[in-house]
Amino acid sequence: MEGLNVVSIVLMVIVIGLIALFIVSFTLFIRRIVMRSSVKDNQTNEIEKKLDKIIELLEKNKTPS
């Protein structure tokens, strides 16, 4: 009977550990997704600014002709 109790406790600790590991992994996964999306937003804004500048320069060159 005592051996069954020890096995039950060990299994419970393993299950709780796996649940904690899942929560930590999921949190880190979501954090990585959020950080990547913010970096992509910054890169997109920089590209848009550069394209606007190129369009502006092309329009300036086109107007005097």
C-alpha positions as CSV (number, residue, x, y, z in Angstrom):
1,M,0.0,0.0,0.0
2,E,2.9,2.3,0.8
3,G,4.5,1.7,-2.5
4,L,1.4,2.6,-4.3
5,N,1.3,5.9,-2.5
6,V,4.9,6.8,-3.5
7,V,4.2,5.9,-7.1
8,S,1.1,8.1,-7.0
9,I,3.1,11.0,-5.6
10,V,5.8,10.6,-8.2
11,L,3.3,10.6,-11.0
12,M,1.5,13.6,-9.7
13,V,4.9,15.5,-9.5
14,I,5.6,14.5,-13.1
15,V,2.2,15.7,-14.3
16,I,2.5,19.0,-12.5
17,G,6.0,19.4,-13.9
18,L,4.8,18.8,-17.4
19,I,2.0,21.3,-17.0
20,A,4.4,23.9,-15.7
21,L,6.7,23.2,-18.7
22,F,3.9,23.6,-21.1
23,I,2.9,26.9,-19.6
24,V,6.4,28.3,-19.7
25,S,6.9,27.0,-23.3
26,F,3.7,28.5,-24.5
27,T,4.5,31.9,-22.8
28,L,7.9,32.0,-24.5
29,F,6.3,31.1,-27.9
30,I,3.8,33.9,-27.7
31,R,6.5,36.4,-26.6
32,R,8.6,35.4,-29.6
33,I,5.7,35.8,-32.0
34,V,4.9,39.3,-30.5
35,M,8.5,40.4,-30.7
36,R,8.9,39.2,-34.4
37,S,5.7,41.0,-35.4
38,S,6.9,44.3,-33.9
39,V,10.3,43.9,-35.7
40,K,8.4,43.3,-39.0
41,D,6.2,46.3,-38.4
42,N,9.3,48.5,-37.9
43,Q,10.9,47.0,-41.0
44,T,7.7,47.6,-43.0
45,N,7.6,51.3,-41.8
46,E,11.2,51.8,-42.9
47,I,10.6,50.3,-46.3
48,E,7.5,52.4,-46.8
49,K,9.5,55.6,-45.9
50,K,12.2,54.6,-48.4
51,L,9.6,53.9,-51.1
52,D,7.9,57.3,-50.5
53,K,11.3,59.0,-50.8
54,I,12.0,57.2,-54.1
55,I,8.5,58.1,-55.4
56,E,9.0,61.7,-54.4
57,L,12.4,61.8,-56.2
58,L,11.0,60.2,-59.3
59,E,8.2,62.7,-59.4
60,K,10.6,65.6,-59.0
61,N,12.7,64.3,-61.9
62,K,9.6,63.8,-64.0
63,T,8.0,67.2,-63.5
64,P,10.7,69.5,-65.1
65,S,10.9,67.5,-68.3
